[in-house]
Structure formats: C-alpha cells, structure tokens
Amino acid sequence: VVAWRAVSADSHPIAGAFTFSVGNTSDPTSALSDTLLTGERQLTGASSVLVVGRWASYAGIAVSVGLLVCNVLLGAPLLQRRFRRVVLASVAIAVAGTVVMVAAQVATTVNRWVGIGEIDAWQATLETDAGRWWAAHLIAVIAIGVTGLASTQVLARRRALFAIFLVGCIGLFSLIAAGGHAISGRAVPLGFAATVIHLTAMTLWTGGLATIALASRDLRFHVARRF
C-alpha cells in the first residue's frame, strides 16, 4: 500500500493511497490503507488558523489601501493623526495575518507545527508556488502601506504619482491572485482577472466606508455623496 501526500499549486494539501502487488496478486488490505491515510491526514487546526490569517490579511489590506486611495478619490481631508493610526493599525493587521497564513502553510507542508528556528521547514514552504507569492505579497503590503503614509499629501496633489500608486495597488492584488485559486483550473487568465477586479472592488467599497466613518461631521455628507 502506498500512501501519498502533497501540496497543490493553489496551496491546498491533497492525499490518497493505492495498492500494488509483486508476484502473486494479493487482496487489498483496507485496514492498512485507512491507517496510512490517517497518518497522512492534514494537521488538525492548520486550516482554521489559515482562515483566520486570510481574513485578517484581507481586512487589513482592504482598510489600509482603501483608505489611502479613497482619501484622494473622495476629496476627504481626514484628520491626520486619526487617519495615520487607522492605516498603520490596518497595515499591521494585514502583515500579521499574512505571517499567520505562511505559518499555517508551513505546518500544512510538513504536517506538524514548527518553530521560528526551524529554517528548513519555512524554506520548504517558501519554495512552493504559493509560498513564494505569499512572501512577495507580505513585502508588497509593507511597501504600499509605508509609501502611502509617507506621501499622502503628495498623492493628493500630484495625479501622476497617484496613478503610479494605483498601479502598485493593482500589483499587490495581482500577487494575491497569483498565490491562490486564480492560478489553478482551465481558464487561468479569466480567473486571474476576475480575482484582481474582485479585490479592487472590495478595497474601494471598504475604503469608502472607512473614509466616511473617519470624515468630520461637516464633510461626512459630502464624502458619502461622492462615494
């Protein structure tokens, strides 16, 4: 009986078993197959941790990037201190969520929970397609958050720089799409484009709502109407 386990291109663990005989054909031993499959089963709790990390990553990206973009698009001069705090907190949540995603994927890849010091296990995950894209996704989140915060006023005044910033945001969404289901299946270009469009719409919607919430009372109606 051969039991096998692998991580698919879109990051999901897959497993199975098959039997073969050498010489005389023997009856398949279902009990042995079940035992081996149980031993190769996905680590308990890894999928739940992955879901938590994914939600935190998406929420942090939607609020931080959405606020940075919608603050310019909606012409909402937000209170600088409050605005910066919310964006910084959202970037931190996005980074933490992405790190949790990678950690859960490491545990899924080696089928056990590992520590920070186990470099080989982390390297094994970062050498997979999903791992490489998630690492790039993490770097992009930090870069866009820091760049946006450092140049908020400049982005609002110079449309050319704001357009470049928007291209960077689309690049981040492309990295996210490249590390998930969009790269699997028969219609990869269609799935990839649909995922990027979906992430863009989600970010604009969430960022718009956050901008309205943070706007001062005298500007809130104006911002909501533009939104």
C-alpha positions as CSV (number, residue, x, y, z in Angstrom):
1,V,0.0,0.0,0.0
2,V,1.4,3.4,-1.0
3,A,0.0,6.5,0.8
4,W,1.0,9.9,-0.7
5,R,0.6,13.5,0.4
6,A,1.4,16.7,-1.4
7,V,0.6,20.4,-1.5
8,S,-1.2,21.5,-4.7
9,A,-0.3,24.6,-6.7
10,D,-3.1,26.6,-5.1
11,S,-1.7,25.8,-1.6
12,H,-4.2,23.0,-0.6
13,P,-3.0,19.7,0.8
14,I,-4.1,16.6,-1.1
15,A,-3.6,13.0,-0.3
16,G,-4.5,9.5,-1.4
17,A,-3.4,5.8,-1.4
18,F,-3.2,2.9,-3.8
19,T,-2.2,-0.8,-3.7
20,F,0.0,-2.9,-5.9
21,S,1.4,-6.4,-5.8
22,V,4.7,-8.0,-6.7
23,G,4.4,-11.6,-7.9
24,N,1.1,-13.2,-6.8
25,T,-1.8,-10.8,-6.7
26,S,-2.9,-10.1,-3.1
27,D,-6.1,-8.8,-1.8
28,P,-6.1,-5.1,-0.9
29,T,-5.8,-4.5,2.8
30,S,-8.3,-1.7,3.5
31,A,-7.3,-1.5,7.2
32,L,-3.7,-0.8,6.3
33,S,-4.8,1.8,3.7
34,D,-7.0,3.5,6.3
35,T,-4.2,3.5,8.8
36,L,-1.7,5.1,6.4
37,L,-4.2,7.7,5.2
38,T,-5.0,8.6,8.8
39,G,-1.3,9.1,9.4
40,E,-1.0,11.3,6.4
41,R,-4.1,13.4,7.2
42,Q,-3.8,17.2,7.4
43,L,-2.6,18.6,10.7
44,T,-5.6,19.4,12.9
45,G,-6.2,23.1,13.3
46,A,-4.0,24.3,10.4
47,S,-6.9,25.0,8.1
48,S,-8.7,27.1,10.8
49,V,-5.5,29.1,11.5
50,L,-5.1,29.6,7.8
51,V,-8.7,31.0,7.6
52,V,-8.1,33.4,10.5
53,G,-4.9,34.6,8.9
54,R,-6.5,35.0,5.5
55,W,-9.4,37.1,6.9
56,A,-7.0,39.3,8.9
57,S,-4.8,39.8,5.8
58,Y,-7.7,40.7,3.5
59,A,-9.4,43.0,6.1
60,G,-6.1,44.9,6.8
61,I,-5.4,45.3,3.1
62,A,-8.9,46.5,2.3
63,V,-9.0,49.1,5.1
64,S,-5.4,50.4,4.7
65,V,-5.2,50.5,0.9
66,G,-8.8,51.5,0.6
67,L,-8.3,54.5,3.0
68,L,-5.2,55.6,1.2
69,V,-6.9,55.5,-2.2
70,C,-10.4,56.8,-1.2
71,N,-9.0,59.7,0.8
72,V,-7.8,61.1,-2.6
73,L,-10.7,59.9,-4.8
74,L,-13.3,61.3,-2.4
75,G,-11.5,64.5,-1.6
76,A,-11.8,63.9,2.1
77,P,-9.1,65.7,4.1
78,L,-9.1,63.3,7.0
79,L,-7.8,64.2,10.5
80,Q,-4.1,63.3,10.0
81,R,-3.5,61.7,13.4
82,R,-6.6,59.5,13.3
83,F,-6.1,58.7,9.6
84,R,-2.5,57.6,10.2
85,R,-3.4,55.5,13.2
86,V,-6.1,53.6,11.4
87,V,-3.9,53.0,8.3
88,L,-0.9,51.9,10.5
89,A,-3.2,49.5,12.5
90,S,-4.6,48.1,9.3
91,V,-1.2,47.5,7.8
92,A,-0.1,45.8,11.0
93,I,-3.2,43.5,10.9
94,A,-2.5,42.7,7.2
95,V,1.1,41.9,7.9
96,A,0.2,39.8,11.0
97,G,-2.5,37.9,9.0
98,T,-0.1,37.2,6.2
99,V,2.5,35.9,8.6
100,V,-0.1,33.6,10.2
101,M,-1.1,32.4,6.7
102,V,2.5,31.5,5.9
103,A,2.9,29.8,9.4
104,A,-0.2,27.7,8.8
105,Q,1.0,26.8,5.4
106,V,4.4,25.7,6.8
107,A,2.6,23.4,9.3
108,T,0.5,22.1,6.4
109,T,3.5,21.4,4.2
110,V,5.5,19.4,6.9
111,N,2.3,18.2,8.6
112,R,3.3,19.5,12.1
113,W,3.6,22.8,13.9
114,V,7.1,24.3,13.7
115,G,9.0,27.0,15.5
116,I,10.7,30.1,14.1
117,G,14.1,28.5,14.3
118,E,13.3,25.5,12.0
119,I,14.6,27.2,8.9
120,D,14.3,24.1,6.7
121,A,10.6,23.8,7.2
122,W,10.0,27.5,6.4
123,Q,12.3,27.3,3.4
124,A,10.4,24.3,2.1
125,T,7.1,26.3,2.1
126,L,8.7,29.4,0.6
127,E,10.0,27.3,-2.2
128,T,6.4,26.3,-3.2
129,D,4.5,28.5,-5.7
130,A,2.0,29.6,-3.0
131,G,4.8,30.3,-0.5
132,R,6.8,32.5,-3.0
133,W,3.7,34.6,-3.9
134,W,2.7,35.0,-0.2
135,A,6.2,36.2,0.7
136,A,6.0,38.7,-2.2
137,H,2.5,39.7,-1.0
138,L,3.9,40.4,2.5
139,I,6.6,42.6,1.2
140,A,4.2,44.5,-1.1
141,V,1.7,45.1,1.8
142,I,4.5,46.8,3.8
143,A,5.8,48.7,0.9
144,I,2.5,50.1,-0.2
145,G,1.4,51.0,3.4
146,V,4.7,52.8,4.2
147,T,4.7,54.6,0.8
148,G,1.1,55.7,1.1
149,L,1.5,57.0,4.6
150,A,4.7,58.8,3.8
151,S,3.3,60.6,0.7
152,T,-0.4,61.0,1.5
153,Q,-0.4,64.8,0.9
154,V,1.8,64.5,-2.3
155,L,-0.5,61.8,-3.7
156,A,-3.5,64.1,-3.2
157,R,-1.8,67.0,-5.2
158,R,0.0,65.1,-7.9
159,R,-2.2,62.9,-10.1
160,A,0.7,61.3,-11.9
161,L,2.2,60.0,-8.7
162,F,-1.3,58.9,-7.5
163,A,-1.7,56.9,-10.8
164,I,1.7,55.2,-10.1
165,F,0.5,54.4,-6.6
166,L,-2.7,52.9,-8.0
167,V,-0.6,50.7,-10.3
168,G,1.3,49.5,-7.2
169,C,-2.0,48.6,-5.5
170,I,-3.1,46.6,-8.6
171,G,0.3,44.9,-8.4
172,L,-0.5,43.9,-4.8
173,F,-3.8,42.4,-5.9
174,S,-2.1,40.5,-8.7
175,L,0.3,39.0,-6.2
176,I,-2.6,37.9,-4.0
177,A,-4.4,36.4,-7.1
178,A,-1.2,34.6,-8.1
179,G,-1.0,32.8,-4.8
180,G,-4.5,31.4,-4.7
181,H,-7.2,29.7,-6.8
182,A,-6.8,32.0,-9.7
183,I,-3.7,30.2,-10.9
184,S,-5.5,26.8,-11.0
185,G,-8.1,25.5,-13.3
186,R,-8.6,25.7,-17.1
187,A,-9.3,29.4,-17.6
188,V,-6.3,30.9,-15.6
189,P,-6.4,34.3,-17.3
190,L,-10.1,34.7,-16.7
191,G,-9.8,33.6,-13.1
192,F,-6.8,35.8,-12.5
193,A,-8.5,38.9,-14.0
194,A,-11.7,38.2,-12.0
195,T,-9.8,37.9,-8.8
196,V,-7.9,41.2,-9.3
197,I,-11.2,43.0,-10.2
198,H,-12.9,41.5,-7.1
199,L,-10.1,42.6,-4.8
200,T,-10.1,46.1,-6.3
201,A,-13.9,46.4,-5.8
202,M,-13.7,45.1,-2.2
203,T,-11.0,47.5,-1.4
204,L,-12.8,50.5,-2.8
205,W,-16.0,49.6,-1.1
206,T,-14.4,49.0,2.3
207,G,-12.1,52.0,2.0
208,G,-15.0,54.2,1.1
209,L,-17.0,53.2,4.1
210,A,-13.9,53.7,6.3
211,T,-13.4,57.2,4.8
212,I,-17.0,58.2,5.6
213,A,-16.6,56.9,9.1
214,L,-13.4,58.9,9.7
215,A,-14.6,62.1,8.0
216,S,-15.6,65.1,10.1
217,R,-19.3,65.7,10.6
218,D,-19.4,68.7,8.3
219,L,-17.8,66.7,5.5
220,R,-19.4,63.4,6.0
221,F,-22.5,64.0,3.8
222,H,-20.2,65.4,1.0
223,V,-17.9,62.4,1.2
224,A,-20.9,59.9,1.3
225,R,-22.5,61.6,-1.7
226,R,-19.3,61.3,-3.7
227,F,-18.8,57.7,-2.6
